[in-house]
């Protein structure tokens, strides 16, 4: 594995761990009816970022390794 692939793998692991943490926090919180809207928006944004990282974050990898093709 070259450095680019290791970096992409690391981003995928961060994405999986991030989603696990967000879901655990969401399930451990108070009932959904009493959670403020901004907290729900924060959870949704966190999950979307996690999913982007799970996909390998191609733009971030391209930014970190511009010379590689």
Buried (B, 14 or more C-beta within 10 A) or exposed (E): EEEBEEBBEEBBEBBBEBBEEBBEEBEEEEEEEEEEEEBEEBBEEBBEBBEBBBEBBEEBBEEBBEEEE
